[in-house]
Amino acid sequence: MSCLLFVRTYFSLKRNSKFSMTGDDVRWSPPDVSPDSYIFSSTKSGLPSNPLLMPSIGNGNIATVIYRDRIFMNGLYNGAGKQSHRAAIPALNLLKIRDTLETDVFSLNCLTGTFTHEQHRDGVRVVHSVYAHKTIPSLLVNHISMSRVESEEETLIQLQGGTDFHSPDLVMEATAASISTECFTGKILVRESEDYQLQISSIHIVMDKLPEEIELPSGQESICFTFIMSIDVTKERSLAQYTEGKRLAASSALYQLHCESWTGQWQESRIDVWSSDLLTTQTVYGCQYYLMSSLPSLSYYQSFAPGEFFGLSPESLAYGDMSEDDYLGHVFWDQETWMYSPFLLLQPQLAQSMLNTRLRVLNQARKNAVNNKVEGAQFPWEQGVSGIPVSPSDDCEKYELHINADISLAIRQLAYAIGSVSQELRQLAEELADFWMSRVTWLEEKKQFGIVGVMPPDEFNYPVDNSAYTNTAAKLSIQLPGELLSLFSSAEDASGTASAVYHKRADSYDMYVPFDETLKYHPEFDGYDIKNAGHNIVKQADVVLMGFPLCAETSTIVRKNDLELYEKVTTPNGPAMTWSMFCVGHLELNETSRAEPLFDRQLAQCTQPFKVWSEYPNGKGAINFITGMGGFLQSLLFGFLGIRLEPTCLTIKPVLHSHWTRIRLTGASYQGARFDIDVRREVGETSAPGADIVTVVTQTSGDSSQYKITKSQCSDPCVTTFTVRKQTSTC
């Protein structure tokens, strides 16, 4: 393979960017990328028949599905205990052009986080844009521009505004009004827990009144209208953000600020794929957009940062009330296992914000442990606002304990990625280890510890004893406190004494993991018979997760057998993220031809035209299933780019899908520096499979003297591994 290594340092990630701005018109695109890749468009007849499959807009604080009658807000829940769910806020700002034409174009621009409806009528171009402001987090904005193409006549556009939706979650009351504005308050009906008094209990809305029509006067070339809605937990903050939004809109700076924040985040880090199949290229951008629109902004304007972030739910921030087949806005293992790890490389600050959602309810997790007669901290299977168990399923809440090991794994991954760990997360790791040490059972026959009575990731089979995934993940959780001390020993442990104590304690918990010596594979749990597949259908990725993300040590033949055997017995109608991990596993074994159809299989969950994912194939299950999107991004980062976070280095083992000419990761973050990883096919150089791949790894920020990039050839001559390490580290 022709594999080139370039090490350069650049301090401006904008060096190849295309960026232009005129008034409220902002355009930016990554170099060499077609706008068709990140702008998803449809005419009227092509819009989805299911209105929930329209795109969503959001900024991590508020979000809504386009043309839907409700809005959701980070941390706003209604209902006690198992009835807890996101509270639906009436979309009082809902605005449409009343009469639509078949030639109208409806578009989602992923790079600017904006939905537009463009219409040409009577010689006038009308563009209606809707967005959740990226840096002023309480604002939802409607912007309509009218400009002449031919006609000089007066033009009127009829609008349809407001909603008849009455929230079952909030008592809404109009509090004030003027000629141009309206104010409302909304109060939730029932707290999730009466013991948790910090729960958001009310919202305050300040908004522009919506007109029934707008006019472009005769002789005037163009005109713009901006209608703002501000939603916050206090009247003062809501009014302040509304007022600032109006001030910025008056100088055509409101949309500009929004776009600069979105494009700045894309410029700093992103994944690009050049594929012969446009759907793949578009899906890569769509997945990044929908995940980012549910996460906090990295650049809040002035002092408008919202309160605490409450976590990622499988169906994104734009869904979550009890009227849908979704997950009520609750936070599951999906956050740490499926949506978290891509952001370790793209935006580690956002990954840390996800872990902070667990620290936020740590005191309640301690109470949960006491209630269940175990030690340490026990997080519920489904987390709402307070940290009490809120799952509607008693069985999931009782048996699906691996969530506590999944959180521990996320702490380990963050420590590897940023090269440090906070005292709060170290304490959390210790309490999670304490939980598992109190939950294990001594298996006299095995002379090892095991864990009985659990539900593994495969939710078709429970309760079972000694889930291979759960036992392996729990073992890693028990080992983590000692590993963190070894990696980041503090002054009080300069001699390594405390680290040695933790390691000795962890070693004393020798964990049993089921293994079949004859077939050389891991049975999913005690008593699982892979030969009796008809009675042992698997719901989703389970044992294959031991290879990644757990990275448990195993032989190549066992890893291969686990992948091949479980692929045959996993239901084809399972949740979206499953096939991403089979794809990653086969790429790990250099089996690209086996991995490619598994990667492509994920696209069955991506609906058209706006690339909204469903949980199950063909639009079934939870809508805007960002869990599956997270798995899809993992198959790119940890599959085709072959990235692994090690204790003291980052390794990269890239390969290209046969339908791609290039994959690029811009701004990969690793321990204080950023790197570009660019893998491309040099057409015409050679016909040997894999021999035409050129990889360039470039340092783009950070002190270049502190980092070293090396390459090494694998046993396969067409595979090269790159290693990034700080000069003081060994790997």
Secondary structure, 3 states (H helix, E strand, C coil): CCCCCCCCECCCCCCCCEEEEECCEEEEECCCCCHHHCEEEEEHHHCCCCHHHCCEEECCCEEEECCCCEEEECCCEECCHHHCEECCEECCCCEEECCCCCCCEEEEECCCCEEEEEEEECCEEEEEEEEECCCCCCEEEEEEEEEECCCCCCEEEEEEECCCCCCCCEEEEEEEECCCEEEEEEEECCCCCCCCCCCCCEEEEEEECCCCEEEECCCCCEEEEEEEEEEECCHHHHHHHHHHHHHHHHCCCHHHHHHHHHHHHHHHCEEEEEECCHHHHHHHHHHHHHHHCCCCCCCCCCCCCCCCCCCCCCCCCCCCCCCCCCCCCCECHHHHHHHCHHHHHHCHHHHHHHHHHHHCCHHHHHHHHHHCCCCCCCCCCCECCCCCCCCCCHHHHHHCCCHHHHHHHHHHHHHHHHCCCCHHHHHHHHHHHHHHHHHCEEECCCCEEECCCECCCCCCCCCECCCHHHHHHHHHHHHHHHHHHHHCCCHHHCCCHHHHHHHHHHHCCCECCCCECCCCECCCCCCCCCCCHHHCCECCCCHHHHCCCCCCCCCHHHHHHHHHHHHHHECCCCCCCHHHHHHHHHHHCCCHHHHHHHHHHHHHHECCCCCCEEEEHHHEEEECCHHHHHHHHHHHHHHHCCCEECCCCEEECCCCCCCEEEEEEEEEEECCEEEEEEEEECCCCCCCCCCCEEEEEEEEECCHHHEEEEEEECCCCCCEEEEEEECCCCC
